Amino acid sequence: MKKGLSMILMAVMMLSVFNVGWAAPAVYVEAPSQKGGQQEKLKLGVEVLLEEQISLLKGKNVGLITNPTGVDRELNSIVDLLYHHPDVKLKALYGPEHGVRGTAQAGNYVEFYIDEETGLPVYSLYGTTRKPSPQMLKDIDVLLFDIQDVGTRYYTYIYTMALAMQAAKENNIKFIVLDRPNPLGGTKVEGPVLEKGYDSFIGMYEIPLRHGMTVGELAQLFNQEFKIGCDLTVVKMKGWDRNSYYDEIDTERPLDWILPSPNMPTLDTAIVYPGAAFFEGTNASEGRGTTRPFELIGAPFINGIDLAKNLNDLNLPGVQFRSACFTPEFSKHVNTLSCGIQIYVTDRQSYKPVETGLAIVKKVYDMYPTKLTFTSQFNLLIGNGWVVNEIKKGTSLEAIVNDSRWTGGLQAFMPIRSKYLLYGNVAEPEISWYKPKKSNPVLINGSAASVGMRQEPLDQIDAAVNKHIQNKLLPGAEVLVARSGTIVKQDAYGYAYQYEDGKFKLASDPVVMKKDTIFDVASVSKIFTSTAVLKLLEDGLIHSVDDPVINYIPEFAKNGKEKVTIKQLLTHTSGFVSWIPLWGKAATREDTFKLVLEYKLDKAPGTNYTYSDLNMITLGVIVERLTGKRLDAYVKEIITDPLGMHDTMYNPPASLKSRIAATEYQPGTNRAIVWGEVHDENAYALGGVAGHAGVFSTAHDLAILGHTILNDGKYGDTRILKPETVKLMKENHLPNFPENKHSLAFELNLGWYMDALNDAGSLGHTGFTGTSIVLSPTNDTILILLTNRVHPSRDMGSINPVRRDVARLVGDSIKIAIPGDGTAWFSGYGDNVDNVLQAEVNLAEKATLSFDTIYSIQTSADYGYIEATPNGTTWTQIRPALNGDSQGWRTITVEVPAGTKSIRFRYKTVGTSFQGSGRGWYIQNVKVTTSTDELTPELASAKWQIRMY
């Protein structure tokens, strides 16, 4: 007998005692979870209405808004189907642009007439009025809409629908939309969102150019988001797959293409239309008056061969261009030979019609700036006034489509759109943990939801940081969080300057922390030095990281250091001690370097990991020797200038002091409050420029560097490192030191500050002044936490609790995609916890336990145990404990011995300040199978919780 799934939260008392006398088998298997389903045959909204929901119209006077596309799969007109239906009283027809029979060209007004086939009045909604008047709606009980859209914002039928919905609201008439497929599929969204002030009948509402929605979904969105508020019903299709273009929906019986308008003759036209129609706002022809409107673009002044070559040189995805000449029979350049290009879509999935259309416009303008002119309609089509200005200024295509004015609206629209999707979004995998969306080339601002993150944990960061400020652990901080190149949070807290001396005397003129505050990042500077060294490797000035240091600094051989390699310096396995005092020990910078270069080793090279500033100081010397430039100049040349990190520097000028976070009261170096100078005493002794410390930067600048690393060395169009070089910065080079994983630039998998962001590939670095950077290549996530925790004293306590609190909330904000019914048990977080999820099973015979799970559990510290008990008191593991990262949902199967009374899942964490919780442990679909039955045990816990994320 099968038991139904029951997840009941209840408080239970549980004891954890291992029993070595009861033998538990070690039989288990593990495999990826697999889910699947079968697509049903397509039924259009009109067919669903007639076959299943005709009661919506029975006994009602019906008005119908339609055109030639209003047909069923057998090409029967909805006008005829309803007119001859015994249960329907069809009273009036309403025609959009081009009319009910589709006889009028674009922009031509349609007048009132009597339909010859039915004798019904046909009211024009593209004549003297575009909104049904009360007279037109007299005696109408239900207004029905059935028109095929083409998936583009500036196609007028959706606004005919919106205005009719307004009229229905005003006249207390029910409005029904019979849904139809989006010909372009329902997953891809493109182009800028319409901006306020650019609304017209080719764009009434703030939606993107390519919206990826059906007319039914748009009707719901219009009704709710734009406050129409009519009595709306959408008759959904059945069996529509959002993956499919119009001709891919049913391969056995493909949908016939009915011209939605005279200049939309084929599906190929509709595919290019979202971008090619930009030319309607120029003096160039968009191909009207030919058999290939919108696929042909040209003008008398264009050389088609040159234009085709220039466009093909752009290597735009999924498209090729052929030079072509044509003579329009009507519209622009009528009876005049025009040359240009024909658009050929070679890969629909990668093709971006909006960007492609904009690329063509821009290229024509670049080639003919005095001949291509723009009309006011261009701005109405694109939905703003700034794009045309950027085209005229020569701004690159990439810069335009990555401008926050373009991307910001899109990202704000996506979560709104998702609320009204009627058919799911199966083509785009859910953006979640392990599955980030495609990254932006450059950082932009956007919503958490747009990149698969929850806003609530991000909002909780504010209270977490402020709590530590109130407890006087630090005066101020800044947090920046980004995923997939989208900054979802950037906030500043507390004070950049608060104290006058080391006795916490409050300053009379404190400086509030701001988002552009510049911080002394301390040891985060090491990332810059390592990057500089790897650039020298890439450029061939360093032959190999396995080269001995003495190949580049001969005097380094002193005191037995001949065998130390560059790689050992980069990974802190040289054998150096962690630190020696340098301030006040030498008169010049060179003499100070000499103290380091001649210093003896504490351990044999390669035998011990000791994080040491001396390693990085030595690497800084190598950079200066090989380049002939001081380290700061070389870093500026190869990193900060190319990436536009204009607030990153060594030795900031006095003019920036008001923007800089103050650090420590430091009389030992003959300084009071250090403010605007490097805090580190040894870096100060080296003139503020050293391999281990000295960099000043902002959160945004560091995020640029982080994004560059995550994007394999490239930021926008700028590449500073090759992907193979960046790989050296991401992969572990210390397999023999599992507790001290290190790349050639970053620390790896350190839970004590990465916490829930510590996934399989996480990398980062910290700085003594209270700074840290965490990068997750797996989740394409950046966390920058900058504080001035040494202001005014380094003795205020460890900053690690702040780092972990923030990282845990950032990790928790990244949603876990949960299959099945979308719910799972979650272990919770915490230090030194022992959280139990238990079920009673009472097995008379041996059985098989199976469950689906995903987990990211701190390696070598925290564990997930699966245990069984014969008596409720003594517990035994029945498989090895889970630890590390599952890299996705897995199905685990374990043999459970006969006589088992209960099973449990136990999440055990340590409580030291040098560990972290990881992202936690999720469990669902728990089954116990015997020889005769499959049971779904009732799970209960006082600590675990049911989650949907």
GIJO-V913425 format. One record per run of one state. SS is the DSSP state (alpha for helix, beta for strand, coil for the rest). FROM is the first residue (numbers start at 0). LEN is the number of residues. If there is no record, write none. Layout:
# GIJO-V913425
ss=SS from=FROM len=LEN
ss=SS from=FROM len=LEN
This chain:
# GIJO-V913425
ss=coil from=0 len=6
ss=beta from=6 len=1
ss=coil from=7 len=10
ss=beta from=17 len=1
ss=coil from=18 len=9
ss=beta from=27 len=5
ss=coil from=32 len=10
ss=beta from=42 len=1
ss=coil from=43 len=1
ss=alpha from=44 len=8
ss=coil from=52 len=1
ss=alpha from=53 len=3
ss=coil from=56 len=4
ss=beta from=60 len=6
ss=coil from=66 len=4
ss=beta from=70 len=1
ss=coil from=71 len=5
ss=beta from=76 len=1
ss=alpha from=77 len=6
ss=coil from=83 len=5
ss=beta from=88 len=7
ss=coil from=95 len=17
ss=beta from=112 len=2
ss=coil from=114 len=6
ss=beta from=120 len=4
ss=coil from=124 len=17
ss=beta from=141 len=5
ss=coil from=146 len=5
ss=beta from=151 len=1
ss=coil from=152 len=4
ss=alpha from=156 len=14
ss=coil from=170 len=3
ss=beta from=173 len=5
ss=coil from=178 len=11
ss=beta from=189 len=4
ss=coil from=193 len=6
ss=beta from=199 len=1
ss=coil from=200 len=2
ss=beta from=202 len=1
ss=coil from=203 len=4
ss=beta from=207 len=3
ss=coil from=210 len=4
ss=alpha from=214 len=11
ss=coil from=225 len=6
ss=beta from=231 len=4
ss=coil from=235 len=2
ss=beta from=237 len=1
ss=coil from=238 len=7
ss=alpha from=245 len=3
ss=coil from=248 len=18
ss=alpha from=266 len=15
ss=beta from=281 len=1
ss=coil from=282 len=2
ss=beta from=284 len=1
ss=coil from=285 len=7
ss=beta from=292 len=1
ss=coil from=293 len=2
ss=beta from=295 len=4
ss=coil from=299 len=4
ss=alpha from=303 len=9
ss=coil from=312 len=6
ss=beta from=318 len=9
ss=coil from=327 len=9
ss=beta from=336 len=9
ss=coil from=345 len=7
ss=alpha from=352 len=15
ss=coil from=367 len=6
ss=beta from=373 len=1
ss=coil from=374 len=1
ss=alpha from=375 len=7
ss=coil from=382 len=3
ss=alpha from=385 len=8
ss=coil from=393 len=3
ss=alpha from=396 len=5
ss=coil from=401 len=2
ss=alpha from=403 len=15
ss=coil from=418 len=13
ss=beta from=431 len=1
ss=coil from=432 len=2
ss=beta from=434 len=1
ss=coil from=435 len=8
ss=beta from=443 len=2
ss=coil from=445 len=3
ss=alpha from=448 len=3
ss=coil from=451 len=1
ss=beta from=452 len=1
ss=coil from=453 len=1
ss=alpha from=454 len=16
ss=coil from=470 len=5
ss=beta from=475 len=8
ss=coil from=483 len=2
ss=beta from=485 len=14
ss=coil from=499 len=6
ss=beta from=505 len=7
ss=coil from=512 len=5
ss=beta from=517 len=3
ss=coil from=520 len=1
ss=alpha from=521 len=17
ss=coil from=538 len=9
ss=beta from=547 len=1
ss=alpha from=548 len=3
ss=coil from=551 len=2
ss=alpha from=553 len=4
ss=coil from=557 len=7
ss=beta from=564 len=1
ss=alpha from=565 len=5
ss=coil from=570 len=18
ss=alpha from=588 len=9
ss=coil from=597 len=15
ss=alpha from=612 len=15
ss=coil from=627 len=3
ss=alpha from=630 len=13
ss=coil from=643 len=5
ss=beta from=648 len=2
ss=coil from=650 len=3
ss=alpha from=653 len=6
ss=beta from=659 len=1
ss=coil from=660 len=4
ss=beta from=664 len=1
ss=coil from=665 len=1
ss=alpha from=666 len=3
ss=coil from=669 len=3
ss=beta from=672 len=1
ss=coil from=673 len=7
ss=alpha from=680 len=5
ss=coil from=685 len=9
ss=beta from=694 len=3
ss=coil from=697 len=1
ss=alpha from=698 len=12
ss=coil from=710 len=3
ss=beta from=713 len=2
ss=coil from=715 len=2
ss=beta from=717 len=2
ss=coil from=719 len=3
ss=alpha from=722 len=8
ss=coil from=730 len=11
ss=beta from=741 len=1
ss=coil from=742 len=4
ss=beta from=746 len=2
ss=coil from=748 len=2
ss=alpha from=750 len=7
ss=coil from=757 len=5
ss=beta from=762 len=5
ss=coil from=767 len=3
ss=beta from=770 len=6
ss=coil from=776 len=4
ss=beta from=780 len=7
ss=coil from=787 len=12
ss=alpha from=799 len=14
ss=beta from=813 len=1
ss=coil from=814 len=9
ss=beta from=823 len=3
ss=coil from=826 len=7
ss=beta from=833 len=7
ss=coil from=840 len=6
ss=beta from=846 len=11
ss=coil from=857 len=5
ss=beta from=862 len=7
ss=coil from=869 len=5
ss=beta from=874 len=3
ss=coil from=877 len=4
ss=beta from=881 len=1
ss=coil from=882 len=1
ss=beta from=883 len=2
ss=coil from=885 len=4
ss=beta from=889 len=7
ss=coil from=896 len=5
ss=beta from=901 len=7
ss=coil from=908 len=9
ss=beta from=917 len=12
ss=coil from=929 len=4
ss=beta from=933 len=2
ss=coil from=935 len=3
ss=beta from=938 len=2
ss=coil from=940 len=4
ss=beta from=944 len=3
ss=coil from=947 len=2
